[in-house]
Amino acid sequence: MLIILEKIGWGMLALTGFVGGIIGLALPVIPQVPFFLLALFALSRLSPRFHRWLTSRHWYQRMVVPVLEKFHAKRQTKKRVLIKAEQD
């Protein structure tokens, strides 16, 4: 039951992001990119098949993976610093 509710929640979030992006295309005051990114994130959480498809695209590998690696490296560095500080 909880899994069904989680999927419905991610689906509603994806739909909301997509609708917000479409509205943002029609109205120049509202930005559309954050809404479309929200929809992509929610869809990738909703469907493992969509997530595999998304991460296998060449533009994703070229533009998103380097950013994620930099963020991950910074996070690992922060953890090392915290562990080092606790040991001292």
N, C-alpha and C positions, 0 to 999 in steps of 0.2 A: 504494500500500500504506500509506503514511504517513497519507494522508487518511482511509482506512478506519479505521485505528487511532485517529486523533484523534476521529472521529465516535463510535466505540465508547466511548472514554474519556468524552466529553461525555454520551453517553447513560447510561452507568453512573453518572456523577456526578448527573445529573438524577434517575435512579431512586432513588439513595441519598438524595438530598434529599427527594424525595417521600415515601419510606417513613419517613424520620426525622420529617417533618412529621406524618404520620398517627400515628406512635407518640407524638409530642408532644401530639396532640389527645387521645389516650387516657390518657396519664399526665401529670398536672399538674406533675410535677417537671421534665420536659424541655420546653424552649421549642420551639414549632413554627414561629414566624415565621422564624428564620434558616434553617431547613431548607427551607421553601417558597421563600424568596428564592434560596437556592442552586439549587433545582430550576428556578426561572424563569431565572436567569442561565445555567445549563447548557443549558437548552432553547433559549434565544435564541442561544447560540453554536453549537448543533447545527443549527438550522434557520433559514435566512434568512427563510423564509415566516412562521414563528412570531414572529421578531423584528419583522418589519413589522406583523404583527397586534397585537403587544403595544404597540409604540410608537404605534400609531394610536388606541388607546383614550383616551377623554376623561379618565379618572381618572389615567392615566399622564401625560398632558400637564399635568394640573392639579397633581399631587403630586410626580412624580419629576423632570420637566424643570427646575423651578426649583432643586432641590437640585443637579442635575448642572451647571447653569449657574454656580451659586455656586462649586462645586468647581473647575470649569474656569477661572473668573475668578481664583481664588486661585492656581491653578497657573501661569497666564499672568503674574500679578504676580510670583510667585517667579522665573520665568524672566527677566523684565525686570530684577529686582533683581540676579540673578546675572550677567547680561550687563553691567549697569552697573558692578558691582563689578570684573569682569574688565577693563573698559576703563580704570578709574581706576588 
